Amino acid sequence: MIDLRTLRENPDRFRASQRARGEDDSVVDALLTLDERRRSALSGFESLRSEQKSIGKSVSRASGDERDALLARAKDLAAQVKAAEAEADALGGDLDELLMSVPNVVEEDAPPGGEDDYVVLEEIGEKPVFDFEPRDHLELGELLGAIDVERGAKVSGARFYFLRGVGARLQLGLLNMAMQQAIEAGFTPMITPVLVKPESMQGTGFHIAHDKEIYRLPEDDLYLVGTSEVPLAAYHSDEILDSDALPIRYAGWSSCFRREAGSYGKDTRGIIRVHQFDKVEMFSYCRPEEAQEEHRRLLAWEKEMLDKAELPYRVIDTAAGDLGTSAARKFDCEAWIPSQGRYRELTSTSNCTDFQARRLRVRYRDADGRPQNVATLNGTLATTRWIVAILENHQQADGSVVVPKALRPYVGLDVIEPAKKTGSR
């Protein structure tokens, strides 16, 4: 949630942010008007309440006609106070509802524009050159006995799959390597819930009433998370953190669930866009003035993982119009996918400043002992989708796949060989 005091002091900064996102900047004036009306209503309520208290004290000292007049005025004031309080509460509710709909203020250095207006910051690694016709990840996965989308669809429907044999070993090895790296960097490992309350989902910045990507269990009023960012962000809700402990860093391992509404074409083949996948997610609580530096650290840890996987990739600065509601700045790492001849996102790291913390009421005490909002940041360290890039970039002519050196101790193999066909069809 944005800061009303900052909005009053610098509304043009918020207008510029809205325009950079491609959003309507008139919401700024609507917020300022509502805020002024609410403050005026509160002032009127407090003035009437003060008079009501004063008359209440005078009644006990008055008698006769004076007492009757004071009692009549007290009765009239009681109705006015009740009406003024109701008006202030209603305006406060309208203001809060509008505030919850406004996205975070983007960093001034974030590129303006939409999905295609990102800026490439760097390209790392050499794209593979094959002297044979390379297979895509699904063909490789089936040849290796690693991926079974046919039975996934039979059991659960479209965009579900089984990782079997070496596929399961590859994912477990990848996520274990990511978790080990996080632990060595000082993160606390977490296995998080995958079902959360609506206030946890909304507090993280998701519009549960309108987001078509979210799975909901209506009977329980619970939501399946699309990332462990949600339970990790809500983990310290309504708490004041120890200032000396900041930054507090968690690495969450969870299954993630997304509807993937509207995706089509090559994205629906294999395991690029699926309804369920596993992920290790970094999450950090820090002081707001340290958030930009922490953001660069998360990006560096993501790049370290990609280097261990020996993948060619690029880093992009995501344009403002392609940022999520909570993000003020986002960097994506995209790996080269040979079968598509393009880069695809494998990691994403966002600086959410104090936006989520305001909604979830996560604070720390400053040097003067006053509660202040923390900043929150998140970053992907590994997901199921990495298997796509690993299989395609490290494939050999016979369909085998060389396991990246750093990953071998976690998988238990140097090379994944094509599997002998087993089982019924």
VODOLO-579939 format. One record per residue (C-alpha): x, y, z. Coordinates in steps of 0.05 Angstrom, whole numbers, plus 5000, padded with zeros to 4 digits. Example, Ala and Ser with C-alpha at 12.3 -4.5 7.8 and 13.67 -1.06 7.14 Angstrom:
BEGIN
524649105156
527349795143
! end
This chain:
BEGIN
500050005000
502650694982
504151215036
498851755041
503552255073
508552185016
502752244967
500652904997
507853164996
509552954925
503352774883
507152874818
511752294835
505751844840
502652114776
509151984739
509351274767
502251134743
503751394674
510150974670
505950364686
500850554633
495650664687
490751234697
494051794738
487352104757
487151614815
492152074850
487152654850
481652174872
485851954931
487652664950
480352874948
478052274989
483752395039
481853125047
474452955056
476152415107
480652875147
475353425145
470152925169
474752685225
475953405246
468553545248
467252905288
472753075338
470053785347
462953535359
465552995406
469453515446
463253945453
459253325473
464153165529
464153895552
456553915556
456453245592
460753555647
456354175650
449853795659
451953535727
452954245751
446654555721
439454575744
432654795721
431855085652
439255095640
439754355654
433954215607
437154625552
443854265561
440453585560
436853775495
443454005465
446853365488
441552945454
442253345390
449853285393
449452535404
445852465338
450752925303
456752555332
453951895310
452752155239
459652485236
463051845259
459251445207
461251925152
468551905173
468451145176
465151095108
470251575076
475851195110
473250545081
472750845011
479851125018
482650455042
479250084985
482050564933
488950544965
488949774961
487849824886
493750284871
500349944853
507050104883
511050704860
516150494809
523450674818
525351274775
530650874738
525750324717
524550334641
517650614622
513050234576
510049534570
512148814564
516648914504
520149544531
525149194577
532449384576
537748844568
543048964621
547848394603
548447734566
552547184598
555046524569
555546234499
549445974464
550445244444
552045074372
549644374352
552143964293
545543584295
538143764297
536843924370
530743644405
526144064448
525543924522
519243494517
522143034464
528442974506
524442874570
520442304539
526741994509
530142014577
523941754614
524042404653
517542754634
510642444623
505442954602
500842434571
499442104637
499442774672
493642984628
490242314638
490642384714
489643134724
488143474658
491843934610
498444254634
499743734687
505543244683
509542714719
516942804731
519442084736
526141754746
531742214725
526642784717
524942744790
532242674809
533943284766
528643724799
530343494870
537743584856
536644284827
532344524884
536944214936
542944564904
539045224907
537145114979
544244944998
546845574964
541645985002
543645675068
550945825055
549046545041
545546605108
538346465090
533846075137
530745485099
523145445102
517944945079
511845385071
504345275069
501345265000
494345475024
493646175053
488146625080
485447185036
488747715079
495547395066
494347394991
491748104990
497148355037
502448104989
499248514933
494648034896
487648254875
483947624895
477247864869
479947984798
486247564789
484546994742
491246644757
489446454828
486245804851
481245874907
477845374953
471245734967
468745265021
474845415063
476146125038
483345935025
487846054965
493245634932
499646034927
503046164861
509546294898
512146204969
513146964969
505946994996
506746585060
513746875071
511247585065
505547445113
510047055162
511547675203
504948035193
502848465252
509748415282
515348905301
521948585281
528548645318
532349205284
539048875298
536748245262
535548595196
536248385141
532247755155
532647265097
528546645084
528946125028
522145805017
521145134983
514045004960
509544744905
506345324867
499745344831
497545804773
491845774725
496146054668
489946364637
491046614566
497646274550
497945904484
502245624428
509045334445
508045534518
502944984526
507744434502
511644074556
512944404623
514145134606
507445394629
504044904676
498944924731
503544634785
511044684795
516144714851
520545304869
525745554917
524346294931
528746794967
525347305011
528447875050
526148375102
530748985108
530849725123
527950135065
534350525054
538049865043
532949564995
536249744929
542849454951
539348824976
535848774908
542648734874
544848194922
538747764905
540247844831
547447634843
545147004879
540546844821
546346934771
550646484814
545545924807
544946024732
552545994726
552545334765
547445064715
552145274659
546545624622
547146204572
542646764597
541247504597
539047984651
533448474636
530849084672
523248994668
519149584642
514449934690
508249704654
510248974662
511449014737
506948674787
502649084834
507749044891
514249144852
517749804847
523349494805
524348794776
530248444743
529147794705
534347284685
532446934620
535846304595
536846134522
532045594497
535045294433
528544984407
525045664409
531046074389
529546574444
530746734517
525546524569
524846754641
527846294694
528646784752
525547424774
527347884832
523148464856
524149034904
517349164936
519949734980
515149825040
508949684998
507448985024
509749155095
504549705100
499049225079
501448675125
503649145182
510848895187
515249395222
521749495260
524050025311
528850565288
534550855329
529451285367
525050695383
519550905334
516150365292
517850415218
515649985159
520749485132
522149365059
520848675028
524348354968
523647684933
527647294882
527146614848
533046134860
530545524821
524145254792
521644654752
522245074688
529845044695
529444324672
527344584603
533644994595
538244464625
535743914579
535944324516
542644674526
546344064550
543543544501
547943104457
546642794389
544342124417
539142444461
543342404525
544143024568
550543234604
549043434676
552444094696
558443964739
555944324801
549343944797
552343244792
553143124867
545743284876
543242854818
548242284825
549642264750
554542574702
550442414640
543042244634
542241694582
536041534541
531541054579
529340364558
521840364546
518040054605
510940034627
504339974589
501440464541
! end
